[in-house]
Amino acid sequence: MSDQIKHECGIALVRLLKPLDYYINKYGTAFYGLNKLYLLMEKQHNRGQDGAGVANIKFDIEPGQRYISRYRSNAANPIKDIFTRINTKFKSIHSKNPELLKDANWLKANVGFTGELSLGHLRYGTYGGNNIENCHPFLRQNNWMTRNLVVAGNFNLTNVEELFSLLVSLGQHPKEVSDTVTVMEKIGHFLDEENEKLFKEYKKAGYANAEISHMIAKNLDVQNILKNAASDFDGGYAMAGLIGHGDAFVLRDPNGIRPVFYFLNEEVAVVASERPAIQTAFNLKIEEIKELTPGYALIIKKDGKVSEKQIVEPGKKTSCSFERIYFSRGSDKDIYEERKNLGRNVCAEVLKAIKNDVKNSVFSFIPNTAEVAFYGMIKGLEAYLNEVKLKKIIALGPNPNEEKIKEILAKRARVEKIAIKDAKLRTFISQDDGRNEMVSHVYDITYGTVKETDNLVILDDSIVRGTTLKESILKILDRLGPKKIVVVSSAPQIRYPDCYGIDMAKLGDFIAFQAAIELLKQNGKQEQIDLVYKKCKDQQHLPKEQVKNYVKEIYAPFTATEISKKVSELLTPKEMNAEVEIIFQTIEGLHAACPNHIGDWYFTGNYPTSGGNKVVNTSFINYIEGRNQRAY
């Protein structure tokens, strides 16, 4: 509600395990794989609206014919744009000679995107511009089929500069310092080395060059390539790669930070960032879909053999809890239950804030992503009301009045649709004062739903910066005339930057951090800020493995309740009539709701990789020194 969080990207991979003729005969189309890829991407559109890309590889193509196709788009609807461009070719063929669309050999020889292996990517621009060059998949080209590499992923590495230096030491000249280029070139380097090693072996054994190419394609050790390439990666990643001759892989980080799921049968191998996308696209039961093991790669050889292979030593599994709170679609069976539990787990704090006065309280939610957690909160309030009702009925004695019982049973939590976002409104005025005025009208409110004696309780999924909350939402809600507005975050206080894919990179942006700094200053503890700055500076040149997160000491003197109270003060507009209280999920409530996804570094500062500690300290140094930039 308070601010949109941009976040990690999405991947989709489809490998047809049968010849193209098989799908034409069984499903009546040569585009079975492309259609499934489109569905997988659309069902993950929530993961990326800044750009998209699709790459496709044809198998067993004669020299001189194109076998890799790629389209990328940063249009307003990039998925639609890409598939419209692809389908335009097929429509043209259909209008001239529809029988050709059933001829697999002709299609593969004459039309792009008719190969057996497809990779799709959805991009959220956490860093860098949204121009076409920032869109995945990326392509590393070579005349040797087995040296061509296509890469797309959902990842952020914390040690890009270190990896860049390693590439330079190998003799390379990377075109830029970015994790995408670094990953591509690191994998590409060891792909080249594997090719050279096999070439020398087969040449020494007396094979001709043409024979050697086929033997390399058959015996390329993808596991070994990835082991060498990923040994220095520090971060969260789910990266997919296609090799020109037809091998493919999807690699997951050792802590399982970024999600990866896959499905395999005799017809297809499918990988996606979200489980429901695969379920929907292929009409599957939940138990038919597997989660890729952290630290492992799913390797799909050109001959159709599929296996999970360990690439790096798995660490403690700390899957991103924000996936459960906000990012992934709530249609996943487990995520749906977890979000309801997040809502239930804030009920105690909500009741405390309204002094248990459910009768004179109205409950709602903003934005739509908070809806499932809101259901959970209402169920929790109903459970509380049922206990109250039971006590009141028992208190009526052995011969209760029927009307009294009906009156007690009729009491419910008052649920209303309070705010509706006006999708048509655009804040086109450039001056700050004018823009703030326009922003304050982006939401419409439902008048007549709240009385002046009411508390208004609004559930949000998370509060990061609080800017829109202060400049817009609270002012809008105040028009309804409640005596008190309680804003409830189903996520805990966001205190630390993320460096594994979410666009939460700067400490100074976080309202919880601002609150802690203000409390230190108010309580005469400025020296604590200075001390933390010195400790962070002293560690700047240490290897990341030796760095500690000293920013935790900024929060240490205060309870979560004290910080929440200060957040409420900082975000309350001066002209408000209603009292404002902002409350947050507890860390304990988060873990109880999402027991299998304990990645909580943005809340606790407990980073799963050593690079995270270096990032948070650098972020604090940037804040103190007035540099408005990412720390990685």
N, C-alpha and C positions, 0 to 999 in steps of 0.2 A: 504493500500500500504506500509506504512512505517513499520508496524509490525502487525502480526496476533494477533487478540484479541481472546483469548479463553473465553468462556462465559457459561451461564447457560445451564442446561440440558433440556431434553424433556421427556414428559410422554405420554403414550397412554393406554387407558383402554377400553376394550370391554366386555360388559355383555350381554350374550344371554338371552332374556326374554321368550323364548319358549323352549320346550324340544328339545333335540338334533335331534330326529326323524323329527321334523318340517323342519329343514334346509336340512336334507338328502332328504326329499320328494320334497321340493320347489327348492332347489339350486343344488341338485344332489351330495352334499358333506357333510361330517360331519365336515369339516374343514373351514366352512364359517367364523367363528369367528377368527380362527388363520390366515386365508388369509387376513382378514380385518386388523388384528393387524400388520401383516407384511407390508401392504401398509401404514398404519399410521406411522410406524416407518421409513420406507424408505423415505416417504415424509417429514420427520422431521430429516433426517440424518444430515442436516446442524447444528443441535443442539448438536451433540455429535459423535465424531469419535474416542474417546479414549476407549470406552467400551460400552457394552449394556447388557441387561438382560431381561428375560421373565419369568413370573410366571403364573401358571394356577391352578385353584381350581375346583374340581369336587364336585357336590352336591349329597347328599343322598347316600354316599358310606358306605358300611357295615364296622364295626370295623375289623381291621386287614388288610384292603386294603389301599394302598397309595392314598391320595386324593390331595396332593399339589405337583406340579412339578415345577422345577426351573432350568433354564440354564443361565449362565452368560459367557461373553466372553470379552477378551481384545485383540483379534486377529486384524490383519490389517483391515479386514472388519467384524466387530463383528456381525452385523445384519445377514449377509449372513452365517456366521459361526454357529450362533444359530439355524437359521431355516433349514440349511442343516442337522444339527444333529437331529432336530425334524423330518424332512421329511424322513430321512434315515430309521426310524422305520416303517413309513407308506409304504415306497417303499418295504421293506422286506415283509410286510403283503400282499401287492398287488401282489408280485411275487409268493406267495404261495397260497393265497386264497383271491382274490379280493372282494368276496362277504362279507367278514368280515368287510370291510370298510364301509358297508352300515348298519351294525348292531350296533346301538347306545349303547345298553346294553353291548354287548361284548367289544366294544371299551373302554367304561368307566371302565369296570372291569379289563381290561388287558393292556391298553396302556396309557401312560402319555400324558399330554397336550390335553386331550379330554373333559375337563370340560367346564362349562358354563361361567366362570369368568376368564379373562386374563388381565395381567398388563405388559406393556413393558416400558423400560427405555433406554434412550440414554445419555451417560455420556461424559461431557467435564471435563477434570481433572483440575479444577481451583485450587485445593489444594490436596496434598497427591500424592502418587504414582499411577501409572496406572496398578497396579497388580489386579488380579481377585477379591481380597477381597474388593477393593474399588468400585466395580461395584454393582449397584442396580439391582433388588430389594433385600432388606435385609429381613431375615426371623427370627422371634422369635418363637421358637418351644415349644410346650406343648402337653401333652397327652389329655388335654381337647380341643376338637375341637374349642370351642368358645374362647379359649385363644391363639390360634395360630394367629400370626400377620405377614403380609407381607407389607413392606413399600418401596416406591420409590418416589423420588421427585426431584424438581428443586428448591433448596433453599439454602440460607445461613443465619444463625442466628448470630447476633452480640454479644449475651450474653451467649455463650456456657459455659463459666466457671461458671457463675451464675447458670445456669440450672444444670450443673454437681453437684454443691454444694447442690442444692435442692434434687437431686436424692440420694446423699450420706446421706442427713438428713432424707430421707425416709427409710434408712437402706439398700439401694442398694449398689452394688459394680460394677459400670460400668467398662467395660474392657478398655476404652480409652476416652480421652476428645475430642470429635468431635461432630459436630452438627447432623450427621446422627445417631450415636449411641444414642445421647441424645434424639432426637426426637423419635426414636424407643422405648427407655426405658420409656420415659415419657408417651407416648400413651399406651404402654404395661402395665405400672403400674396401670393406671386408668381403663384399660380393665380388669385387674385382680380384681380390687376393685368392678367393676360393676358385674363381675361374682360372687364374694363372697357375695355381697349384695343380689343378686337374689337367690343364692343357700340357704342362710339362711332363706329368706322369704318363699321359696317353701318347704324347709325341715320342717320349723315350721308349715306349713299348712298341713303336713302329706304326701307329695308326695314322691315316691321312687326315688332313685338316677337316674335311667335310664330315668324316666319321666322328672326329673328336667333338664337334659341336653337338651332335646328337647324344654322345656319351656324357658330356658335361650336363646337358639338360636332364638326363636321367638320374645322374648321381650327385647333383649339387647338394651339399650338406647345409640346409637352411638353418638347422638348429645351431650348428657351429658358427655360421655367419652372425646370427643374432646374439649368441653368447659373447662373441668378441665385441660386437657393436654396443651392446647394452651394459657391459661391465661397469661403465663409468656414469651411467644415467642416474640422476637424482631428481625425483619428481613423481608426479602422477601421470600415468599414461595408458592409453589403449590405442595402439598404433597398428594400422593394417598396411600390408604391402603386397604388391603383385610383381612377379618377375616375368620378363617378356615372354619366356617360353611356356609359362603356365603354372608354375609353382606360386603359392600364396601363403600368407601368414597373418595372424593377428596376435600381437604381443601385449601382455598386461603387466603393469608395474608390480613389484614384489609385495607391496602392502595392500593391493587391491583397491587403491584409492578411486580409480575410475572404473566404471562398470562395463562388463562385456558378457554377453550371453550368446549361445549358439545352439543350432538344431542340425541334426544329421539324419538322413535316411538314404535309401538306395538311389534317389533321384537328385537330391540337392544337399549342399552344405551351406548353411546360412549363419551369418554373424550380425549382431546389432548391439547398440548401446543399451537398449531397453527390451526387457522380456515381453511386455504386452504387444510390442510392434511385431515380433515374430509370431506370437500366438494368433494375432488377428490376421496377419498376412497369409498364414498357412493353416488356420483353423485348428490349433493344437491345444492339448491339455497342458497344464502348467508343468507337470512332471516330465513331459517330453523335451523340455528345454533345459540345457545345462548352463551353469555359470563357469566361465573360464577361470582356472585356478590362478591365483596371484603368483607372479614370477614365471608363469608358463606362457608358451605360445601354442596356438592352434595352427598346425602346419598342414596345408593341403597340397599334396604333390600333384604334378601334372597327370600322373597315372591314376589319380582318384583316391589314393591312400590318405586317410585323415588321422592325425594323432595329436595328442597334447604332449609337449616336450618341455622339460624344465630349462629355463634360460638363465635365470638368476635365482639365488637362494631366497625363498619366500621369507618375509619378515612377519611381524605381527599384523594381522589383517585389520586395517583401519579404514574401511570403506567410507566414503564421503557421506556424512549424515544429512547434508543439505540436499542430496538426491532424494531423501525420504521426506524432508520437510517441504521442498519447493520445486526442485528441478524436474525430476521424472514425472511422467503422467501418473495421476492418481488411479488409473485403471488397473495397475498392477495389484494382484491379490494382497500381497504383503504390505505394499506401500499404503493401500487403502486403509488397512487395519492400523498401521502405525500412525497415520495422520489422525485417525479418530482418537487413538490413544494420546497423541500430543494434545488434542483438545480437551480430553478428559483430565489430563494431568495438570491443567492450569485452573481447574475449577476451585480448588481450595483458595488460591490467591484472588480469584474473581469474587468469591463470596466474602472474603475479608475486605476487599475494596468497596463492596456495596453494602457492607455490614449485614450480610445475609438477607437483605431486603429484595428478594426476588420479585415480590408482588409489584414493587414500584421500580422495576428495571426493564429495559428493552434491550434485546440481544440481536446483533447482526454481524456482518463480516464484510471486509474489503481486503483484497481483490478476490476474483473468482477462484484463484489458486488456494485460498484459505477455506473454501467451502467444506471440504471433507473434515478438516480439523474442527470447523464450527459444529458439524453434526456431532462430533465426539464431545465437544464442550456441552452441548445441549443435553446429550445423554447423561453426562455427569451431573448436570444440574437437576435433571429429572430424578436421578437416583437420590440426590440430596432431598428433593421435594417429597419423594415417596417415604423417606424416613420421617420427615416432618409430619406428613399426613397421617402416617401410622400412629405416631405419638398422640396426635390430636384426636384421632378416632378412639384410641384406648382411653384417653382422658374423658371422653363423653360418658363412660360408665357402661354398665351391663344393659341398659335400655336406651340406646342412643336415639336421638331424633333423626328421622330419615332426611329431612331437609338440611340439617346440619352436616350430615355425612356427605350429601350431594355437593354442598357448598365447599367442603374441604377437598373432595375429590376433583372438583372443577379447576382447582388452581394449577396453572401451567406456567412455564417460562414463556414470556412474551417475545416471540420471534417476528421480526419485521425485515423487509427489504428496504434498507435505509438509503443507500447510495448507489447510483447507477452511473457508470462512466459513459460520457457522451463521446462515442467514437468519431463523430463527424467534426467535432470542434478541434481547431488547430490554433496553436499559440503562435501566430505569425508576426506579432509586434516585437520589434527588436529591442526597444528600450526596456530596461529592467523593471521600472515601475509599471509600465503597461503590460509587460509579460506576466508579472505576478498577479495583476488583476485578472488577466485572461485565464491563467492557471487555476485561479480560485473558482472558475466556473466549469472546469473540465468534468466534474461530477455533478449530477442532479441529485437532489434529495427528495425523499417522500415526505411531504408535509402532512401534519396531522397525526403522525405515528407516535410522537413523543409528547408527554405533558411536562410542565415546568417542575413537577414534583418527582420526575423520573431520573434514574441513572441511565445513561446510554453506554452499553458495553459493546465495543467493536473489536472483533478478532482479526488480526493480521497474521500472515505466516512468518514474517521477519521484519525487523526494523534495523536498517543499516546506518544511513546518514540522517534520516529524519527530516530532510529538507522539505519534501512535498507535504509531509505531515504538518509541519509548522506553517508553511506558506499557503497551504491550500486546505487539506482535509479537515483539520481541527476548526478552522474558520467556517467551513461549510456546515459541519455538524453542529456548531454553536447556533446556527440559524434556527435549528429545531427547538431551542430553548430548554434543554435539559439542565438539571441542577448540577450534574456531574457527568463527565465523559471519561470512561475507562478504556484505554487502548491496550489490548492484550496481544503480545507476540507469542506465537506457538513455538518460536525458537528462542534460545537463550540470548543474552547480550553478546553481540558480535564485537569482540575486543581486539582481535589480531588479524593481520592480512592473510589472505590465502595466496598460495604460490603454486597451486596445482591445477589451475584451470578456471577458477571463478574470478570475475572482475571485481575483486575486493583487495586492492593492492596497496592502498595508502592509509596508514594509521590515522592521520589527521582527519580523514573523512568520517570516521566512525563516531557516532554520537556517544557511545559508551566510553570511548577513549577521551573525548572532549570532557565528559562528565568527571572522569577520574582526575584529569589534569586540573580542572576547576576546583575539585575538592582538595587536592594537594595545596593549591595556592591559597584557598580560603582558610585552611588549617595550618598555615605557616610552614608548609613542608616543601617549599621550593627546592631545598637542597636535595630532596629525593629525586627530583627531575634531573638535576645537575649530576647527581651520582650515577644514575642509570645511563645518562649520556656518556659519561666518562668510561663506564664499564663497557658500553657498546663500542666506543671508539678504540679502546685498548684491545678489543678482539678482532678488529677489522681485518688484520692481515694474517690471522690464524687460519689454518686449514678448517674447512667447514665442520669436520668431525670433532673439533675441539671447542666449538662455539656453544655457549649456553644462551638461553632466552632470558635476558635480564629485564625485558619489558614487563614481565610478570610482576616486578617490584613496583610498578606504577599503580597496579590495582590492589596490591597486598594489604595496604592499611585499611581498606574499606570492605564492608559487606556488599553483597549483590543488591540488597535492599537499599542501602545508602546510595549506590550508584544509580539504581532505578529512580529514586526520588530526585536526584540531581538531573537525570535525563528528562524527567517530567517538567522540571523548572525550565530547563534550556529550550524545550520544544513548545512550551506554552506561549502563544502569541499574546502580546501586551493587551490587546483589546478584547480578550476572551471574557465572557460573562460566566460560563460554566467552570467549575473546578476541573482540573485535568490530572489524571493519574495514569502513568504508563507502567505496566507490569510485564515481566518476561517469564518464559519457561525456565525452570531450574535445570541445571546439568543432570541432576538425578532423574528428573521427569523425562528429559530427552533420552537418557540411556534406558529407562524403563520402557519407553515407547518403542525405541529402535535398538533392541539389544544386540543385533547382529551387524550393526553399522555404527561403529564406535569412533569413527573419524570425526573429531570435534575440535581440531586445532584452532579454528577461528573463534571458538568460544573459550577454550582453556589455555591455549598456547602450547599444547602438547603436540608438537609436530612429529609426524611419523618418520621423517628423514632429517638428516643433519643439515641439509641445505635450507630447511625451513627456519631453523634457528638463526642462520646467517641472514636470511631475508628479513625476519622481523626486527632484528637489531639494526640492519641497514635502513629499514623503513623508519625507525625511530630517529636515527641520525638525520635522515632526510627531513623529517618533521621539525626537529630542533634547528637545523640549518636553513630551513625555509625553501627546500627544494621540492617542488611539486612533481614528483616523478616516481615511477615504480622502482622497487628495490631489487628487481631481478630481470 
